[in-house]
Amino acid sequence: MQAGLARVQGDPPAGPLLPQSEAGTAGHRQLVEKSRFCLGTDLRWPPPAGSGSSHPDGTDGLGPRQEPDLATQVGLALSLRSERCLQLLPGHLPPPTPLARGRLRGVMGPRSLWGRSASPRLCGLLLVAACLGFYSNVFSLIPGRRQIGESQSTEGGHLQGQAEVLPLSPDSHGGAPQGVLEETTTQWSERDCPPDTCRVPEVPRMVYPKAQLLKPGRTDVLVMTPWFAPVIWEGVFDSAILDAQFRNATIGLTVFAIKKYVVFLELFLRTAEKHFMLGHRVTYYVFTDRPSDVPRVPLGEGRRLVVLEVRSYSRWQDVSMRRMEVISAFSRRRFLREVDYLVCVDVDMAFRDRVGAEILAPLFGTLHPGFYAAARSAFTYERRPRSRAHIPADEGDFYYAGGFFGGSVAEVLRLASACQQAMAADRADGIEAVWHDESHLNRYLLYRKPAKVLSPEYLWDEHMLRRPPFLRKLRFVAVPKDHAAIRH
């Protein structure tokens, strides 16, 4: 009953008695003063200056402090265990009005409370009031009754308002990268809660084929994971319905064009304009150490290109692993307030067919084309227990590709931050995961299951793999290249 209320030490300072004219409204305040005198608890409202209770959510975060009601005050009076306090109360009260005297007589007089002459009806009334006062305070402590959003702000607290040192270009010497907005403290908003997880979007009137419950679209492949996440294949979704559901979403597409990889940008952007999220607002975020080499590609309505300069590294492994750090930093700086979803892909690829709203989810991963049919023992997880990317031999759902993942900005921020911190810890211990950031991505998605899993349609290499008959479409394919030449 005392939760969220400031504690004071010693007796309260003496103060003037209330005027006679205020006695009719002083019932609550009188009990407050006497409870403070007897129990050392300051229940005054508004809270006195210097009491430490000025925070709008109370001293212990249990919600806004409310003025105690009559039921609470009566319950407090009944809870006073000291006979001395009960006897002292009348001596400290101002002269009440006749009406107030009648109302308070049963509460303030110890004989009326505990004497044998007390009326059974009055005792019953006081018992009900005491119960109401007790339960009103108990209910206020139930987490489900607190203000909506408290849990979100607590969970996201470690993601807000923190300075992030970005990998910078070699000639910047600690300045902000070109094209980066000034860092501000990002407040959570609806961007932290994308449309499919916070509210059910309204779909306009549409005409489309009815789904046949006994005639599923695909029976030759797995279409649902054990944790009820859909596996996205051609034939299991209606693109028109999904486009209508996500018509108000803004999607960010991130790519890293470092060193010679900038040569892949033009093909990447041109094919994206033909197949990626058509009809939706799209922002291409290109991270590069060569901003002057970024090609100018005509963009459709509602689509824009943002070039963000970052530094390069001598090893291609470092370039790959630093992606998580950069995505995490820029998510805090601008992505949270600019887009709803982030799609993070490799730049040495080309779009071949539709990649649309069917992939959007709070968090999604893509099956690696080399392991979609492999046994768990064949997955190239990090098996060394020393690494933060370690996955035991008897665990694992799928092997996810590091070249295609995403989700809501808030979830991608959590993923990227967790992977970046794990890689930094490994680096401090002198160990590097076998497949770098991809190894850490797989561990993260093992223990934080994605809401959707993209089939190999969304990541394929025609030059290394033979296309199986169940792969009806190739949507995002690798571009032929000499890896040794392009990485150095």
Number of C-alpha atoms within 10 A of each C-alpha: 15 11 15 18 19 20 15 13 10 11 11 15 6 6 6 6 11 15 11 12 11 13 21 15 12 18 19 19 18 20 23 20 19 24 23 20 19 19 17 17 20 22 22 19 13 11 16 13 8 7 13 13 19 15 12 10 15 18 18 12 14 18 19 14 20 11 13 17 11 16 20 22 24 24 22 19 21 18 12 15 11 11 9 11 17 22 14 15 19 16 9 13 19 17 18 21 15 11 10 15 16 11 13 15 14 18 22 21 15 18 15 16 20 11 10 9 9 13 13 10 9 14 16 11 11 20 15 15 19 22 14 17 21 19 15 16 15 12 12 15 16 10 13 10 11 16 12 10 10 13 13 12 14 10 10 14 13 10 20 15 14 15 12 14 12 19 19 19 20 12 8 12 9 12 11 18 18 14 10 14 11 10 16 13 13 17 17 18 10 12 20 21 18 23 20 15 12 10 9 9 14 9 13 9 7 8 8 9 6 6 12 8 7 6 8 11 15 13 8 7 11 12 18 13 15 7 9 12 15 19 22 21 23 16 11 15 14 13 15 13 17 16 19 17 18 20 15 13 20 19 25 24 19 20 21 25 25 24 19 13 16 21 17 19 22 16 18 18 22 17 16 22 18 16 17 22 19 18 15 19 18 25 20 19 19 23 23 23 24 20 17 9 12 18 14 11 13 12 15 13 10 12 18 14 17 13 18 18 24 24 20 20 16 10 10 15 14 13 17 18 21 22 20 22 23 21 25 26 22 18 24 24 23 16 24 23 17 15 21 24 29 32 21 21 19 20 24 21 22 23 24 17 18 19 19 17 23 21 24 23 22 24 25 25 28 27 24 21 19 16 17 15 12 11 12 16 11 11 18 14 24 24 16 14 10 14 22 21 28 18 20 12 13 7 11 18 15 21 29 27 21 22 17 19 23 27 26 28 30 26 20 24 25 18 22 25 20 18 28 23 14 17 26 18 15 17 13 10 11 10 15 22 22 17 18 19 24 22 27 29 24 27 20 18 19 17 10 11 17 24 19 23 25 22 23 24 22 24 25 24 18 13 11 11 10 9 14 7 7 12 14 12 16 19 18 25 20 17 18 12 10 8 8 7 8 12 15 10
